[in-house]
Amino acid sequence: MPVAKRMRAMLAKKPQSEDPLPVAEAVAVLKSFPPTKFDQTVEIHVRLGIDPKQADQIVRGSLVLPHGIGKSKRVVVFAKGNLADDARAAGAEEVGADDLAKRIKEGWTDFDVCIAAPDMMGLVGPLGKVLGPRGLMPSPRAGTVTAEIGKTVGEYKAGKVEFRNDPTGIVHAVVGKASFDATKLVDNIRAFIDHILALQPASVRGQYVKSISISGTMTPGVMVAA
């Protein structure tokens, strides 16, 4: 089906009103759209009433969704000794120290997540110019600087989601695949929304969550009630 024709077909199924729908109804609309030849990624977009320029209003974190995201992430780990062994046992693609730092400094970033043991941050810190712009820099706040290496690697291999508001105050995240059962998508979306609500900065005044939408890789957005 040509793209323009497919889009018209999807828009015809989308509610004419932009009023937000309960999560289950929004997922039903999303799953009613004509399928594509590939398994689309389902994303959520949460527009927040924060001032992104204020450090105390940044909304970021990570969570393991109830049903994962349908994709195993490529994980690299900075660790040594027993923690390095834990990382390998948990399925990390690359584990190292100076050798790994050298590869990354030379521009290698063929991975989705970078995790570091606390005692390795002196080595990892100088890599910020390479890792930072790509959103790969390990951070205690995101849970990627940790002594619980095995557990953390396992969570990311299972599809742990990281997020941070963009410069306009919107949080974007993957919440599953179009092939997921509707119930699983509903569970994941609800878990993500609840997590965002729990992270409201104390300094935010007025409406915290302004709008929520979900969409597939090639679908229109569907508005969701918080």
KANOR-V942201 format. One record per residue. OMEGA is omega in degrees with one decimal (none if undefined). D_FIRST is the distance of its C-alpha to the first C-alpha in whole Angstrom. Layout:
omega->OMEGA d_first->D_FIRST
omega->OMEGA d_first->D_FIRST
This chain:
omega->178.2 d_first->0
omega->-176.1 d_first->4
omega->-177.6 d_first->6
omega->179.8 d_first->8
omega->179.6 d_first->7
omega->-179.4 d_first->6
omega->178.0 d_first->10
omega->-180.0 d_first->11
omega->179.1 d_first->10
omega->179.8 d_first->12
omega->178.7 d_first->15
omega->179.8 d_first->15
omega->-177.7 d_first->16
omega->178.1 d_first->18
omega->-179.6 d_first->22
omega->178.6 d_first->23
omega->176.6 d_first->26
omega->177.7 d_first->26
omega->-179.3 d_first->29
omega->-178.9 d_first->29
omega->169.8 d_first->28
omega->-173.7 d_first->30
omega->-177.1 d_first->28
omega->179.3 d_first->27
omega->179.0 d_first->26
omega->178.3 d_first->24
omega->178.1 d_first->23
omega->177.1 d_first->22
omega->-179.0 d_first->19
omega->-177.9 d_first->18
omega->177.8 d_first->17
omega->-179.5 d_first->16
omega->179.2 d_first->13
omega->-178.0 d_first->9
omega->174.7 d_first->10
omega->-177.7 d_first->9
omega->178.9 d_first->10
omega->-178.3 d_first->13
omega->-175.0 d_first->16
omega->172.6 d_first->16
omega->177.0 d_first->19
omega->-178.1 d_first->20
omega->173.4 d_first->23
omega->-179.0 d_first->26
omega->-175.4 d_first->27
omega->179.0 d_first->31
omega->-173.6 d_first->32
omega->177.5 d_first->36
omega->-179.2 d_first->39
omega->171.3 d_first->41
omega->-174.7 d_first->42
omega->-179.5 d_first->41
omega->-179.9 d_first->43
omega->-176.6 d_first->46
omega->-177.4 d_first->46
omega->177.4 d_first->47
omega->176.4 d_first->44
omega->178.4 d_first->42
omega->-179.5 d_first->39
omega->178.3 d_first->39
omega->180.0 d_first->39
omega->174.6 d_first->37
omega->174.8 d_first->37
omega->-179.6 d_first->36
omega->-175.8 d_first->33
omega->-175.6 d_first->34
omega->179.1 d_first->31
omega->-178.8 d_first->30
omega->177.9 d_first->27
omega->-179.2 d_first->25
omega->175.5 d_first->27
omega->-176.8 d_first->30
omega->175.7 d_first->31
omega->-172.0 d_first->33
omega->170.7 d_first->37
omega->-174.0 d_first->40
omega->170.7 d_first->43
omega->-179.4 d_first->47
omega->176.7 d_first->49
omega->178.4 d_first->52
omega->-177.0 d_first->55
omega->179.9 d_first->54
omega->175.9 d_first->51
omega->177.5 d_first->49
omega->178.9 d_first->50
omega->-178.7 d_first->48
omega->179.6 d_first->45
omega->-179.6 d_first->45
omega->-178.8 d_first->45
omega->174.2 d_first->42
omega->179.0 d_first->40
omega->-178.9 d_first->40
omega->179.9 d_first->38
omega->176.9 d_first->41
omega->-179.4 d_first->45
omega->-179.8 d_first->47
omega->-178.3 d_first->50
omega->-179.4 d_first->51
omega->179.3 d_first->49
omega->178.6 d_first->46
omega->-179.9 d_first->47
omega->179.8 d_first->47
omega->-178.6 d_first->44
omega->178.6 d_first->42
omega->178.8 d_first->45
omega->173.3 d_first->44
omega->-179.5 d_first->40
omega->179.0 d_first->38
omega->-177.1 d_first->36
omega->178.7 d_first->34
omega->-175.8 d_first->34
omega->-175.2 d_first->33
omega->174.5 d_first->36
omega->-178.1 d_first->39
omega->-179.6 d_first->42
omega->170.2 d_first->46
omega->-176.9 d_first->49
omega->-177.1 d_first->52
omega->179.6 d_first->54
omega->-174.2 d_first->51
omega->174.7 d_first->51
omega->177.7 d_first->53
omega->-176.0 d_first->51
omega->-176.3 d_first->48
omega->-179.0 d_first->49
omega->179.8 d_first->49
omega->-176.7 d_first->45
omega->-178.7 d_first->44
omega->178.6 d_first->43
omega->-174.0 d_first->41
omega->-175.7 d_first->40
omega->-178.1 d_first->40
omega->-179.7 d_first->37
omega->-179.9 d_first->35
omega->-175.4 d_first->36
omega->-176.3 d_first->37
omega->177.3 d_first->41
omega->-176.7 d_first->43
omega->176.3 d_first->44
omega->-177.5 d_first->46
omega->178.8 d_first->45
omega->179.4 d_first->41
omega->-178.7 d_first->43
omega->164.8 d_first->42
omega->-170.1 d_first->46
omega->173.4 d_first->48
omega->178.9 d_first->50
omega->-172.6 d_first->48
omega->-177.1 d_first->46
omega->-179.8 d_first->45
omega->-176.8 d_first->44
omega->176.8 d_first->42
omega->179.8 d_first->40
omega->179.8 d_first->39
omega->-179.7 d_first->38
omega->176.3 d_first->36
omega->178.1 d_first->35
omega->176.9 d_first->34
omega->176.8 d_first->31
omega->-176.1 d_first->34
omega->172.9 d_first->32
omega->179.4 d_first->34
omega->174.2 d_first->34
omega->-179.7 d_first->36
omega->177.3 d_first->35
omega->-176.6 d_first->34
omega->179.0 d_first->36
omega->178.7 d_first->35
omega->179.1 d_first->35
omega->175.2 d_first->32
omega->178.6 d_first->32
omega->178.2 d_first->28
omega->174.3 d_first->28
omega->-179.8 d_first->26
omega->177.1 d_first->26
omega->179.3 d_first->24
omega->-179.4 d_first->21
omega->-178.8 d_first->18
omega->178.9 d_first->19
omega->170.1 d_first->23
omega->-179.5 d_first->24
omega->-178.7 d_first->24
omega->179.7 d_first->28
omega->177.1 d_first->28
omega->178.8 d_first->26
omega->180.0 d_first->28
omega->-178.4 d_first->31
omega->-178.3 d_first->30
omega->179.5 d_first->29
omega->179.4 d_first->32
omega->-179.1 d_first->34
omega->179.5 d_first->33
omega->-179.9 d_first->34
omega->-179.8 d_first->37
omega->178.7 d_first->38
omega->179.2 d_first->37
omega->-178.8 d_first->39
omega->-177.4 d_first->42
omega->-177.5 d_first->42
omega->178.4 d_first->43
omega->-177.7 d_first->45
omega->-176.2 d_first->49
omega->-179.8 d_first->49
omega->177.7 d_first->46
omega->-179.8 d_first->47
omega->-174.6 d_first->45
omega->-177.9 d_first->41
omega->178.1 d_first->40
omega->-177.3 d_first->36
omega->177.5 d_first->35
omega->178.1 d_first->31
omega->173.4 d_first->29
omega->173.7 d_first->25
omega->-180.0 d_first->23
omega->170.9 d_first->19
omega->-179.6 d_first->17
omega->-176.6 d_first->16
omega->177.9 d_first->13
omega->170.7 d_first->14
omega->175.9 d_first->16
omega->176.8 d_first->20
omega->-176.6 d_first->22
omega->-174.8 d_first->25
omega->176.2 d_first->28
omega->-179.7 d_first->31
omega->none d_first->34
